[in-house]
Amino acid sequence: VEFIKSNRVHLIQRMGMITVKQIADDLLACNVMSCEEVNTIACEKVEQEASRMMIYMILNKGSEACNILVRSLEKHNPFLFHDLQGYCGLIDGIKKLVNAEGLVLDNISMYEDDAKKLAEGIRNLRKLRSLYMNHLTAIGDGITYIVRSVSDELSELEEIQLVNCCISSDAVEILAQNLCNLPKLYVLDLSENYLEKKGKDAIHRLVDGLNVLPGMKVLMLPWGDDVKICLTKLLELLETMPQLTKLGLRKWSLTDVEVRILGNFFEKEHLQNLQHLDVAMNCVTSDGWLSFMQPLISLKKLVSVDFSSKQDWVPASLLVCKLSQVLTTLNYLKEIKMTGWKFDCHDLGLINDA
């Protein structure tokens, strides 16, 4: 019973119609289900609905019926069965990892119910220093529960990376309120998360909350509607973080105006230790990038920069010339991403020479 209850979301999503029909036949042969019940399931055109129907029928029939379903699943779909066994063990076992200092959950099929259980278990990891969660696109609002647990209880955390994890504005606001509980935090990566319409309010509160953490070294921010309004406030905060080495403003809808403001800020040399800058997928023209090239020289320790564009476009010749000059000036630069920039042979020659 516990296996089915713990994994019902996964079973519904992943069993598929063939497995459902095979299990239904076994349940019929064991007199657990009637012909009428089996036919009802088999006639359901949406496989997830057929799975859901069967699972709830069996849960209502008691533990022996559940045991037969589980044995049948192991026989007909052993890969899914063993995958869920390990997965269930992972979620339930998190709370036992009391000495863990790092936790990585990367590209796992985690749903909202799982995230709620994980959030409860993670409260026990009082020695945790690093939390990395990436590409949990089916987690839904479950990430809010995790953020609350992490920011409430784990005072030893130094690194939080929640990348592409369906983070909402509410989750960011909870984190912002609780940053005072994380005095050792110096890495915060919330990139590739869309905050929708309330994004600017959440970013405002996050910037306010970060005032208690002047030791930040990595700050990769989520995006949302009108978050560029927060740029001035953010730059005021960054003046207090001279040790910052990595900054991300991807998809902030920055225009030429905001890029000039950002460039003016860099020229004042507040972030002399900056090594990685991500300003990709914004709305900047050749004029805007041209104005940004000279201030970029102020970032003498820059190792990588991402100027990638949402759409293909052709940069002006003057911009390409200035870019090639910048490349010769930044001695530590190893990587520059410019996806979407369309260069001709002459442009590429200039860049290669640099």
N, C-alpha and C positions, 0 to 999 in steps of 0.2 A: 504494500500500500504506500509506504513512504517513498519508494523509488518512483512510483507513478506520480504521486503528488509533487515531489521535488522537481520532476522533469516534465510535467504535463505540457508546459509551453513548448519545450523542445520536441516532444513527441508529436504534438499537434502540427508543428511546423515542418517536421523532417521525416515523418514515417512514410508518407507517400501512399498512393492508392493501392499499389500492388501489395505492399506489406500489410496494409489495413485489411484487405480481402483475405490474405493468407491467415492472419491472426483470427479474423472473424470465423473462418472455416474451422480452425482448431477449437475455438470457443464453442462453436456449434457441436462439434464432435464430442466435446466433454460435457455437453448438456448445460453449459453456462449461459448460452444465448439461444433464443428460439429462431426458427426459420424466418419468422416475420421481422425480428430485430436485425438479423443478418441482411435480409433483403432491403430493409430501410437504409442501412449503412451503404450497401453496394449501389443503391440507386442515387445516392448523393453525388452530384456532379463536381462539387468543390471538395478537393481531397482534404483540405484542412478541416472542413466541416464534418466530413466523414470520420476523421481521426478524433475530433472533439466529441462527437456523438458516442463513439465506441468507448472512449476513455471514461466519460462520465457515467455511461451505462454500467461499466465494470466496477467503478468505484462504489456505486450504489449496491453492488451485489456481494460485497464483502472481501475479506482478505484472501480466501482461497481462489476466488475468481481473478483477483489481481495477480496472484502467483502464477496462474496459468497463462495470463496475458504476457507477463514478463518472460516466462520460459519460452513462449511462442515467439516473442520478439527476438530473444537470443538465438533461436533456431533460424528464423527467416531473415533477420537483419543484424547479424553479429557485430558488424562495424558500428552501427548506431548504438547498439546495446552497450558495448565496451566503451565507446566514446562517452556516453552518458554516465556510465559508472564512474569513470575517471573524473568527469566534470562535476558530478554531484559530490564526489569526494573532495575535489578542490574547494568548492564553495563552502561545504560544511567544515572542512579541515582548516580553513584560514584562521579561525579563532585559536587554534592550537599552536600557531607559529609565533609564540610570544617572544622569542629571541630574534625574530627576523629583522634585519636592518634594511632590506630592499624587497620590493614587490613589483613584478612586471606582469601585466596582463595585456597581451598584444594580439589584436585581430581574433578575439574569441567571440563566439556566438552567445553573447550574454543578453538576457532579456530583463525586463523591469523587476520581476519577482526575484530573479537571481541577484540582481543588484541590491535589493533590499536585504537579502540574507547576507550578502557580502559586507554591506554597510554595518550590520550588527557584529559580524565576526572581526572586522578590521579594527574595531574599537579596542580590542585586546592587544594589538601590536604596538605597545607603548615604546618599543625601542626602534620603531621604523624611522629610517632617515630618508629613504627615497621611494617615491611612489610614481610608477610609470604606467599609464593606461593609454592605449592607442587603438584607434579604429574599432570602437565599440558602437557601431552604428544602429544597433537594434535595442540599445539599453533604455531608450525613452527617458522618462522622468526619474528612473532609478539612479542616475548620476547625482541627482540632488541629495538623495539619502547618503550616498558615499561622501560627497563634499561636506555635508553636515557632520558626519562621524569623524572624518579626517580632521576638519578644522576645530572641532570641539575637543578632541581627545589626544591627538598625536603631537605633543609639544616638542618632540625631538626631530620632527621632519625638517630636512634641509632642502629637499627637492620635490616639487609637485609638477608632474607633466601629465596633463589630461588632454591629449591631442585627438581631435575628431571623435569626440565622445558624447555628442548630443547635449553639450552643456547649455543650459538655459540662462536667461537673465536672472531668474530666481536663484539658481545655483551660484552664479557669480556674486550676487548680493549677499548670500549667506557667507560665502568665502570672505568677502570684503569685511563684513562685520566681525569675523572671527580671526582675522590676521594677527590680532594682538595675542592670540593663543599660540602663535607659531613664531617665536622670537628668533629661531635659528634658520628660518627659510631664506634661501638666497637664489633659488631657481624656481620660476613660475612660468610654465609653458601651457597656455590655453589656446594655442593656435588651431586653425581649421575647425572652429566652432562658430556657428551662426546664431547670434542672439536675437535676431528679428527686431521688431519695432521698439522694444524696451531696451535695446542695446546701449543707447547713449546714457541712459540713467544708470544702468549696471556698471558701465565703464567709469562714469563719474564717481560712483561709490567705491569702486575698486581702487581708483587713483587716490581717493581720500584715505582708504584703508592702508595703502602701501606706504604712507608717511611714517608708519611705525617700523618700517624695515629698510633703513637706509643702506644696508649691506647687500642689497640685491645685485646679482651679477648677470642673471638671465631673465628677461621679461619679454615673452612672446604673447601678444594679446589676441583675443577673439575679435570677430567682426560683427557688425550689425547695422541696421538702418541709422544713418546720420551719426555714426560714432566719430566721424572726423571733427565734429563740434567739440569733442573732448581734447583735441590736439594741444591747444594752448595750456590747458590745465595739466596735461600729461608732461609737457616740456618743463613746466615749473617744478614738477616732481623730479624729473630726471636731473635737474640742476643739483639735487641733493644726493645723486647716485653716481659719483665720478668713477667708481670701479666697475660700472656696467660693461660687460663684454659682448652681450648679445641682445638685440632689440628687433622685435617683429611687429610690423604694422601692415601685414598682408590683408588685402581686400578691404581696406579702410575707406575706399572711394575718394582717396586723396586726389585733388586737382592741382593744377599749376600753382594756385594760390597757397595751398597747404604745403606743397613741396618747397616753395620759396621760404616759408616760415621755418620749416624743418632745416633747410640749408643754412639760414641765418643762425639758427641755434647751434648747429655743428661748428660754424665759423668762430663761435665764442669759446670753443674748445672745452666745453663742459664734460664731454665724453671722450677723453683722449685714450682711454683703454678699450674702446669699442673695437671688436674684432669681426663680428658677424651682424649684418644688417639686411633685413628682409622687408622690402617695400614693393613686393610684387603684386600684380593684379589690381592696380589702381587706375586712375583715369587721367594720366599725365600726357601732355603733348611734348613735341620736340623742344618748344620754348621752356617748358617747365623743367625738363631734364637738363637742358643746357644751363639753366640758372643753378642747378643742383651740383653740377660737375666741379666747380671751383671749391665750394664748401666741402666736397667729398675729400679733397686733398688734406683737409684738417684732420681727418681720421687716419693718422699715420700708421696705426697698428692693424688696419682693416685687413682681414684674411679672406672673407667671402662677402659677396653682396648679390642680392637677387633683385633685378629690375624687370622681371618677366611681365608680359602684358596679357590682358584678357583676350585681346584680338590681335591678329596680324596687322602690322603697320610698318611704314617705311620711315625711318628717322631722317631728319635733315642732315645734309652733308656737314654743316658746321658742327652739329652735335657729335657726329662720328669723329671728326677731327679733334674736338675737345676731349672726347672719351679716350682716344688713343693717347693724348697727352697725360691724362689722369693715370692711365695704366702704367705709364713709364715712371710716374712719381710715387705710386704706392708700392713700396718695396716688399711688403709682406703679403700682398694680394695673391692668392692662389686660385680663386674661383670667382667667376662672374657669370651669373645666369641671366640670359636675355631671351628667353622663350617668347616668340611672337614678333621679335624685331627682325625685319627683313633687310639684310645687307646685300649690296651688289659686290662684284669682284673687287672694285676699287676700295670699298669700305673694309672688306675682309683683309685686303692687303695692308691697309693702315693699322688695323687691329693686330694682325699677326706681327707686323714690324715692332709694335709696341711691346 
